[in-house]
Amino acid sequence: MCFRLISFSFNKSRRVQPQVALAGCHRWGATALLFLVLAGAAPAQEALRYSLAGQDVAEYRKRQLENQKFSLELGPVSMRFEGGLEIDVTDNVKYVSDNPQEDLIFRPQLKAFSSWRVSERNTLSLGLGIGYEKYLNTTEYDRFFISPDTDLSFDIYAGDFLINLHDQFNYTGDVSSSPTISGTGSLPRFENTVGIRTVWDLNKAFISVSYDHQNYIATDSVYDYLTHSAELLTATVGFQLRPTVQAGLQLGGGLIDYTQPLSQDNQHVSIGPFVSAQLSENTSFRLGGGYVMYFLDTLGLTDLTSSVDAYYLEASLNQRVSKLLTHSLSFGQSLQSQFGSGRGSQLLDSKYIAYSASWNLLRKTALYTTLRYEHDQQSGLLGETFDWFGTTVSLSRPITQSLSATLGYQFHLKDSDRKGSDYLQNRLVLSLAYAF
């Protein structure tokens, strides 16, 4: 069985991330899927894709590191450094419905990545990104930031087991990833996720268990009610039904504990099957779904809901049409804890559909396009029901061997039933990156 995975997916920040094209036997394709899973904290409802541990994964990781360009080699330690500048022009910096304010933002930043081959199969990696945001008009938003891709990760291979230890952290005020937020252009907070994931390869089956501890600390006293900690646990059992079809079952659970007494602590459990299939050499499909239930602290008030349940669904189709076009379609619905809205608003029931495409129409120039629509219902005392639409068009091109540039346009529209929460925003972003 051969996998060729070239797709674009929305992460927490709704920025589109290209995923590397991989072709090879079915064990290499599964190995690539494993590292896509290990790259970030998995939500409780996200069914883990087919995974393999052992020698195949170690060899894939080794080749992945060998293909990267590093600035400095010191024995088993490799390092890469990058400087960048982002210039952001927006016509609605505070995400408001009336009297929007224009602004010009400069974001110089430095990034570093290092990899230490502790042994032939075990690797310790560190990524770090820091920068400063300077607003021309709303200077109260000026601040240093730590980029979301800052993390420490250690891969340990022992026989048929893969163990990943990780610590991911960032400090930011960015709210562009949270449609629930209106009326402000910044919510400064520190986020940290530390945890462990273990995958046991049983040839035509696998067992995966992961645990994460998360801290979310609002650094502005206005948002103290959002500060919380969370414990998340997932367990997955998967089977290879055919050379091109994998299926399994995932269980998830967790709890969230707020520091403020007026915020509702909650616990949740989820269970559901998933299936993924390679329909052809250039087309893959994945479907997952199940049931999730949240138990909420009523704070001693009789008018607050003590439990909420729902079904969740996630489906995606990835296809490489030709050398010129690769695209992806995904849709689904979810019920999840969300932060950054009003006090007392805890859960977000979301239905979404997203499309993304990568076009190689010009030599050395890549064109990326994305579309995303959401219909969201936010629970709680200050909840709302709204529709959110976003689109992105960007061009990326190397200027020299070390310097590259990306020019992107973003459009965001929110239509809410809560007065003052609507907004329309246009953004034009120029990004320059220099690899030392």
Secondary structure, DSSP 4 states (H G I P E B T S, - for coil): -------EEE-TT--EEE-----S-HHHHHHHHHHHHHTSPPPTT-PPPP---SHHHHHHHHHHHHTS--SEEETTEEEEEEEEEEEEEES-TT--SSS---EEEEEEEEEEEEEEESSSS-EEEEEEEEEEEEESS-GGG-EEEE-TT-EEEEEEEETTEEEEEEEEEEEE---TT-TT--S-S---EEEEEEEEEEEEE-SSEEEEEEEEEEEEEESSGGGGGG-EEEEEEEEEEEEEEETTEEEEEEEEEEEEEESSTTS--EEEEEEEEEEEEEEETTEEEEEEEEEEEEEE--TT-TTS-SEEEEEEEEEEEEEE-SSSEEEEEEEEEEEEE--SSSTT--EEEEEEEEEEEEEEEETTEEEEEEEEEEEEEE-STT--EEEEEEEEEEEEEESSSSEEEEEEEEEEEEEESSTT--EEEEEEEEEEEEE-
